[in-house]
Every structure is written in C-alpha cells, then in structure tokens.
Amino acid sequence: SRVETGSLQLEPADVDLAGVARSVLDEFQPQAQAKRLVLTVEPGDGPETAWCDEARLAQVVRALVDNAVKFSPDGSTIRVATDGDDRFASLLVSDDGPGIPVDELPLIFERFHRGRDERATTTGAGLGLSIARELVELMGGALSASSTEGAGTTFTVRLPRSAHAARGKRVGAA
C-alpha cells in the first residue's frame, strides 16, 4: 500500500548486486539444506553495480529466491547471476523447477495470482511477484520472467547503473 500511495521512501546508492545476492542466499541456507538444494552466485566478468535501494533490492531478491526454493525439486540448483551493459545492470534468478505454463506466464505479476498447480501445493497470498515488480519499477528498472515447462524459470531484474539513467526512465523488459 505504501508503493501505491507514493509514501515509500527509497534510499538509492551504488549497490553491488552479487553482494546482495550472497547475503540473501545465506538467509535461505536452512531451507535449501532441507531440500538438498545448491544455491550459487555467478558474478559477471566485472563488478555489477546498480543505482537502487539496497534494502528494497534485497526484498525483491528474497521474493524471487523464496519462490525458487519453494518450487525447485529436491537436489536441484538455484543460480543468481549478474550481468549488465553500459546503462543497466541485471540480476538473474534461475531455477530447475517445473517451469511456468505458457498461458500463466503473463499473469504471474498480477496481485493475488497463484498458478493452478500452486494453489493446491503451496501457501502464500500471491503478492510476492507483484510487490517485487512494483519495487523494481520504482527504482527505475524492470522485472521480467522467462520459463520453459519442465526446465525451470529465470527472473531478470534490470536496474539502471547510475542516478542519471534512473531519472524519469523506464527500462524495457529484458
């Protein structure tokens, strides 16, 4: 609701994406160990920094990793990779889960949406991805997803590298 009313205050700074990813993955070690999941951070060739609010980015990554842990089969791998170009930095969260059916992919960022298979097997209100997208967009970025049924899903967070790139610009979907 703070996002909707415009009362959410962001504190943007240069943020190390791999550092945020490592910190969030550390929080998920107990759940990962229970399912024998491997959590990895795969940093890009150089330092990947973005102009964003570190606490809000961590909140977004938490939502993405939580879903990946929830839907990944025992013994699989969840990867968080960083990448980027001159203007935008990207953080990708990939899993080896069941994937998202093609007809549901356009709906996953809608509030209260829970996939048909998810409704019977998992808990949650269906707000995590909606809130994550809103936070990323507030930081001048974009959140997108690609998925192949039976082969996993990748969520891509694209954020501006600098305050100049963030001002008044919306990033196209990755």
C-alpha positions in Angstrom: 0.0 0.0 0.0 2.9 2.4 0.6 4.0 1.8 -3.0 0.5 2.7 -4.3 0.3 5.9 -2.2 3.7 7.0 -3.1 4.8 7.1 0.5 7.6 4.6 0.2 10.9 6.3 0.5 13.8 4.9 -1.4 17.4 5.4 -0.5 19.3 4.9 -3.7 23.1 4.3 -3.8 25.6 2.3 -5.9 24.8 -1.3 -4.9 26.9 -4.4 -5.5 24.4 -6.9 -7.0 26.5 -10.0 -6.2 26.9 -8.9 -2.6 23.1 -8.5 -2.2 22.6 -11.9 -3.8 25.1 -13.6 -1.5 23.5 -12.1 1.6 20.0 -13.2 0.6 21.2 -16.7 -0.4 22.8 -17.0 3.1 19.3 -16.4 4.6 17.9 -19.3 2.6 20.6 -21.9 3.6 18.4 -23.8 6.1 15.5 -24.3 3.6 18.0 -25.1 0.9 19.7 -27.7 3.0 16.4 -29.3 3.9 15.7 -29.9 0.2 19.4 -30.6 -0.7 19.3 -27.5 -3.0 22.5 -25.9 -4.2 22.4 -22.1 -4.0 25.1 -20.3 -6.2 26.0 -16.8 -7.1 27.6 -16.4 -10.5 29.0 -12.9 -10.8 29.6 -11.4 -14.2 33.1 -10.6 -15.6 33.3 -7.3 -13.8 31.7 -5.7 -10.8 28.0 -5.3 -11.4 26.6 -2.3 -9.6 23.2 -0.6 -9.9 21.8 2.6 -8.7 19.0 1.4 -6.4 17.8 1.0 -2.8 19.8 -1.9 -1.4 17.1 -2.9 1.2 14.4 -2.9 -1.5 16.6 -4.9 -3.9 17.2 -7.5 -1.1 13.4 -7.7 -0.6 12.9 -8.3 -4.4 15.7 -11.0 -4.4 14.2 -12.6 -1.3 10.8 -12.9 -3.1 12.4 -14.5 -6.2 14.6 -16.9 -4.2 11.8 -17.9 -1.9 9.7 -18.9 -5.0 12.7 -20.7 -6.5 13.2 -22.7 -3.3 9.5 -23.4 -2.9 9.2 -24.8 -6.5 12.5 -26.4 -7.1 12.8 -30.2 -6.8 15.0 -31.7 -4.2 18.6 -31.8 -5.2 18.5 -29.1 -7.8 20.3 -25.8 -8.2 19.2 -22.2 -7.8 21.5 -19.7 -9.5 21.8 -16.0 -9.1 23.9 -14.4 -11.8 24.8 -10.8 -12.5 25.3 -9.2 -15.9 25.0 -5.9 -17.5 25.8 -3.3 -20.1 26.9 0.3 -20.0 23.5 1.6 -18.9 21.9 -1.3 -17.0 22.9 -4.0 -14.6 21.0 -7.3 -14.4 20.5 -9.8 -11.7 19.0 -13.2 -12.8 17.5 -15.8 -10.5 17.2 -19.2 -12.2 15.8 -22.5 -11.0 15.4 -26.0 -12.3 11.8 -26.2 -11.2 8.7 -27.3 -13.2 8.5 -24.0 -15.1 5.5 -21.8 -15.6 2.9 -22.8 -18.1 2.9 -20.5 -21.1 -0.7 -19.4 -20.5 0.1 -18.4 -17.0 3.3 -16.5 -17.6 1.6 -13.2 -18.5 -0.4 -13.4 -15.2 2.4 -14.1 -12.7 3.0 -10.4 -11.7 -0.7 -9.8 -11.1 -1.8 -9.3 -7.4 -3.1 -12.5 -5.8 -2.3 -14.6 -8.8 -1.3 -18.2 -7.8 -0.8 -20.7 -10.5 -3.3 -23.6 -10.8 -0.7 -26.1 -9.6 0.5 -23.8 -6.9 -2.9 -23.4 -5.3 -3.1 -27.0 -4.1 0.5 -27.5 -3.1 1.9 -24.2 -1.6 1.0 -21.4 0.8 1.1 -17.7 0.1 -1.2 -14.9 -0.9 0.1 -14.4 -4.4 1.6 -10.9 -3.7 5.3 -11.5 -3.8 5.9 -11.1 -7.5 3.5 -8.2 -7.8 5.3 -6.3 -5.0 8.7 -7.2 -6.4 7.8 -5.8 -9.8 6.4 -2.6 -8.3 9.6 -2.1 -6.2 11.9 -2.7 -9.2 9.9 -0.2 -11.3 10.1 2.4 -8.5 13.9 2.1 -8.7 13.7 2.8 -12.5 14.1 -0.8 -13.6 12.1 -3.7 -14.9 11.3 -7.3 -13.7 10.6 -10.0 -16.3 10.4 -13.8 -16.4 11.1 -16.5 -18.9 10.2 -20.1 -18.4 10.1 -23.5 -20.1 7.8 -26.1 -18.7 9.8 -28.9 -17.2 13.0 -26.9 -17.4 12.8 -24.1 -14.9 12.3 -20.4 -14.8 14.5 -17.3 -14.9 13.6 -13.9 -13.4 15.6 -10.9 -14.6 15.9 -7.7 -12.6 17.2 -4.9 -14.8 18.3 -1.7 -12.9 20.0 1.5 -14.0 23.7 1.8 -13.4 23.5 5.5 -12.4 21.2 8.1 -11.0 21.2 9.8 -14.4 19.9 6.6 -16.1 17.3 6.2 -13.4 15.8 9.7 -13.7 12.4 9.5 -15.4 13.3 6.5 -17.5 11.6 3.2 -17.5 13.6 0.2 -18.5 12.1 -2.0 -21.2 11.5 -5.7 -20.3 14.7 -7.8 -20.6 
